[in-house]
């Protein structure tokens, strides 16, 4: 049995979708659906059972898992970069992960967990997934810090050669619709273009970057999932790895790809950045992919032009989910 925590979420449901495509349906989805429309991410997917995340951690703590587990993909977390309840983030993102890792290692399960590029902070120490430099990183928000704490815990407990941590960069794509303010700019911009014919982007407050020329490593969710499954197929490869494209592109390039995919003329309005995020804003991110490439991952990775085109034409314009698509 394969367990996917956060399995109804964005990357989690995309992972279940791809596992189905590879012939796996003995999957336990662990998540919390609440009153959102996250349940739609599961529509069309094949899995054996759904377990609420609180019930599941209770089963783990009491060691009452009564089925054979082959692998755990721990993607469940509070992913809001603006969440200010530090106690909640520590409990949900750090302590939950600790208990799941202990259980997994006790039972010899493959354990692959989601870290985040938010752990790199302002990028002063680069974006190299070198575990030797973990202690030097300084995340800019509490979400990033909660993820960083778990990376450090893995290292301090000498588990880097037994598990896989994945630092996802700016992931976008189908099944992110429920994420509200944490949706990618692609999805938010699509709605703006559809409804108003223009996109609003933040002005730059860094003299090294013109408005709209701030750069991020935007990775399409299908590539992020392929990179994740590489570690499921290669159980001898462990450690912390970046998941991105390795190529930073500007916000202007991103929204230009969106306008082109929607057959609309480019129309950008630059707006003031909220004061509360100015000090936490990342002007440049770019995953160094040397480590994962050296480990054997050799698939091509889509740039924003191709990723946005697939997202818009095959999902957004059709109001479709991965599990309902014919892709």
C-alpha positions in Angstrom: 0.0 0.0 0.0 1.2 3.5 -0.8 0.2 6.3 1.6 0.0 9.9 0.3 -0.6 12.5 3.0 -2.1 15.7 1.5 -3.4 13.3 -1.2 -6.4 15.5 -1.9 -4.2 18.6 -2.2 -2.5 20.1 -5.2 0.7 18.1 -5.6 -0.7 15.2 -3.6 -3.6 14.6 -6.0 -1.4 15.1 -9.0 0.9 12.4 -7.5 -2.1 10.0 -7.1 -3.1 10.7 -10.7 0.3 9.8 -12.0 0.5 6.7 -9.8 -2.8 5.6 -11.3 -1.2 6.1 -14.7 1.6 3.8 -13.7 -0.9 1.1 -12.6 -1.0 1.8 -8.9 -4.3 2.0 -7.1 -3.5 0.5 -3.7 -3.2 4.0 -2.3 -4.4 5.4 1.0 -5.2 9.2 0.7 -4.7 11.0 4.0 -6.0 14.6 4.1 -8.6 16.9 5.6 -11.3 18.0 3.2 -13.3 20.4 5.3 -15.8 22.6 3.5 -13.6 23.5 0.5 -13.9 22.0 -2.9 -10.7 20.1 -2.5 -12.6 16.9 -2.8 -12.9 17.6 -6.5 -9.2 16.9 -6.9 -10.0 13.2 -6.1 -12.8 12.9 -8.7 -11.7 10.4 -11.3 -8.8 9.0 -9.2 -8.4 5.4 -8.0 -7.4 4.7 -4.4 -8.2 2.2 -1.7 -9.3 4.4 1.1 -9.4 7.9 2.5 -8.4 8.6 6.1 -8.7 12.0 7.9 -5.3 13.3 8.8 -6.1 13.5 12.5 -7.3 9.9 12.5 -4.2 8.8 10.6 -1.7 10.3 13.0 -3.6 8.7 15.9 -3.2 5.3 14.1 0.5 6.0 13.7 1.1 7.0 17.3 -0.7 3.9 18.5 1.0 1.8 15.9 -2.4 0.5 14.7 -1.7 0.5 11.0 -3.2 -2.9 10.0 -2.1 -3.0 6.4 1.3 -3.4 4.7 2.9 -0.1 3.8 5.4 0.1 0.9 5.9 3.8 0.7 4.8 7.1 2.4 4.7 10.3 0.4 4.4 12.9 3.1 3.1 15.9 1.2 0.5 17.1 3.7 1.1 20.4 5.5 -0.2 23.9 6.0 1.4 25.5 3.0 0.3 29.1 3.6 3.3 31.4 3.5 1.2 34.1 5.3 0.1 31.8 8.2 1.0 33.5 11.5 0.0 30.8 14.0 3.5 29.5 14.8 2.2 26.9 17.2 -0.1 25.4 14.6 2.7 25.3 12.0 5.1 23.6 14.4 2.5 21.0 15.3 1.1 20.4 11.8 4.3 20.7 9.7 7.1 19.7 12.1 5.8 17.4 14.9 3.4 15.5 12.5 6.3 14.9 10.2 8.6 13.7 13.0 6.1 11.0 14.1 5.4 9.9 10.5 9.2 9.6 9.8 9.7 7.5 13.0 6.9 5.2 12.1 8.1 4.8 8.5 11.7 4.1 9.5 10.7 1.6 12.1 8.8 -0.4 9.5 11.3 0.0 6.6 9.0 2.0 4.5 10.2 4.3 1.7 9.7 7.9 3.1 9.6 10.8 0.7 8.6 14.2 2.2 7.9 17.7 1.0 10.3 20.4 2.1 10.2 23.8 0.3 12.3 26.3 -1.5 10.9 28.7 1.2 13.7 27.3 3.4 16.3 29.2 1.3 15.0 32.5 2.6 16.3 35.5 0.5 18.7 33.2 -1.3 21.9 34.8 0.2 23.4 31.3 0.4 22.2 30.3 -3.0 19.8 27.6 -4.0 22.0 24.6 -3.8 20.6 21.5 -2.2 23.7 20.8 -0.2 22.9 19.3 3.3 26.2 20.6 4.6 24.9 24.1 4.5 21.4 23.6 6.0 22.3 25.4 9.2 23.2 28.6 7.4 19.7 29.0 5.8 17.3 31.6 7.2 13.7 31.3 6.0 11.7 34.5 5.7 8.4 33.2 6.9 7.0 30.8 9.5 6.0 28.3 6.9 9.5 28.1 5.5 10.9 27.9 9.1 8.6 24.9 9.9 9.9 23.1 6.9 13.4 24.0 7.7 13.1 22.6 11.2 12.2 19.2 9.8 15.1 19.2 7.4 17.4 20.0 10.3 15.8 17.3 12.4 16.4 14.7 9.7 20.0 15.8 9.4 20.7 15.9 13.2 19.2 12.4 13.6 21.5 11.1 10.8 18.6 10.1 8.5 19.7 11.8 5.3 20.9 8.5 3.8 17.5 6.8 4.7 14.8 9.3 3.4 14.2 11.8 0.7 13.3 15.5 1.2 12.1 17.6 -1.8 12.4 21.3 -1.9 9.6 22.3 -4.3 10.0 25.7 -6.0 7.1 27.6 -7.5 4.7 24.8 -8.5 1.7 25.6 -10.7 -0.8 23.6 -12.6 -4.2 21.8 -12.4 -5.8 20.9 -9.1 -4.6 24.0 -7.3 -8.0 25.6 -7.6 -8.9 25.2 -3.9 -5.8 27.0 -2.5 -7.4 30.4 -2.4 -4.7 33.0 -1.9 -2.0 30.4 -2.1 -2.8 29.6 -5.7 -0.1 30.2 -8.3 0.0 33.5 -10.1 -0.9 31.6 -13.3 -4.3 30.7 -11.9 -5.0 34.1 -10.4 -3.9 35.8 -13.6 -6.1 33.6 -15.7 -9.1 34.8 -13.8 -8.0 38.4 -14.1 -7.6 38.1 -17.9 -10.8 36.2 -18.3 -12.8 38.7 -16.3 -11.0 42.0 -16.9 -8.6 41.5 -19.8 -5.5 42.5 -17.8 -3.1 41.2 -15.1 -1.9 43.0 -12.0 1.7 42.4 -11.0 3.6 43.8 -8.0 6.0 46.7 -8.6 9.7 46.0 -7.9 11.3 47.7 -4.8 14.7 46.3 -5.6 16.9 48.5 -7.9 18.4 45.3 -9.5 15.0 44.3 -10.9 12.6 46.3 -13.1 8.9 46.0 -12.6 7.8 42.5 -13.7 11.4 41.3 -14.1 11.6 39.7 -10.7 12.5 36.0 -11.4 11.2 32.8 -10.0 11.8 29.1 -10.8 8.3 28.2 -12.0 7.8 24.4 -12.2 4.8 22.7 -13.8 3.1 20.2 -11.4 3.5 17.4 -13.9 7.3 17.8 -13.8 7.2 18.1 -10.1 5.4 14.8 -9.8 7.8 13.1 -12.3 10.7 14.2 -10.2 9.0 13.0 -7.0 8.4 9.6 -8.5 12.0 9.3 -9.5 12.8 8.7 -5.9 10.1 6.1 -5.6 11.6 4.2 -8.5 15.2 4.7 -7.3 15.2 3.6 -3.6 18.9 3.8 -3.3 18.9 7.5 -3.9 18.4 9.5 -0.6 18.9 13.0 0.8 17.4 16.5 0.2 16.9 17.6 -3.4 15.6 20.6 -5.3 12.5 20.2 -7.5 12.3 23.0 -10.1 13.3 23.7 -13.7 16.8 25.1 -13.0 15.9 28.1 -15.0 14.5 31.3 -13.5 12.0 33.2 -15.6 10.4 36.6 -15.1 6.8 37.4 -14.1 6.4 39.1 -17.5 7.5 35.9 -19.3 5.0 34.0 -17.2 2.0 36.2 -17.9 3.0 36.7 -21.6 2.7 32.9 -21.9 -0.7 33.1 -20.3 -2.0 35.8 -22.6 -0.7 33.9 -25.6 -2.4 30.7 -24.5 -5.7 32.6 -24.1 -5.2 34.4 -27.4 -5.5 37.8 -25.7 -3.3 40.9 -26.1 -0.7 41.5 -23.4 -2.0 44.0 -20.8 -0.2 44.4 -17.5 -0.8 46.8 -14.6 1.8 47.2 -12.0 0.5 47.7 -8.5 2.0 48.5 -5.1 3.2 45.6 -3.0 1.5 45.2 0.4 3.8 46.5 3.2 3.5 43.2 5.2 5.2 41.2 2.5 7.8 43.6 1.3 10.5 42.4 3.7 9.7 38.7 2.9 9.5 39.0 -0.9 11.8 36.8 -2.9 13.1 38.6 -6.0 15.0 35.7 -7.4 14.8 31.9 -7.0 16.4 29.3 -9.2 16.8 25.6 -8.3 20.2 24.2 -8.8 19.5 20.8 -10.3 23.0 19.4 -10.4 22.3 17.0 -7.6 19.1 15.4 -9.0 20.6 15.2 -12.5 23.8 13.5 -11.1 21.5 11.0 -9.3 20.1 10.0 -12.7 17.0 12.1 -13.4 17.3 12.8 -17.1 13.8 13.8 -18.2 13.4 17.2 -19.9 11.6 19.8 -17.9 9.0 22.2 -19.3 9.6 26.0 -19.3 6.8 28.4 -18.5 5.8 28.8 -22.2 5.1 25.0 -22.5 3.8 24.4 -19.0 1.4 27.4 -19.0 0.1 26.4 -22.5 -0.8 22.9 -21.3 -2.3 24.2 -18.1 -4.5 26.9 -19.8 -5.6 25.0 -22.9 -6.2 21.5 -21.4 -7.4 22.5 -17.9 -8.3 26.1 -17.2 -10.2 26.8 -20.3 -12.0 23.5 -19.9 -12.5 23.9 -16.1 -11.0 20.5 -15.8 -9.1 18.5 -13.1 -6.3 15.9 -13.6 -8.5 13.0 -12.8 -11.2 14.1 -15.3 -8.8 14.8 -18.1 -8.0 12.4 -21.0 -4.3 13.3 -20.8 
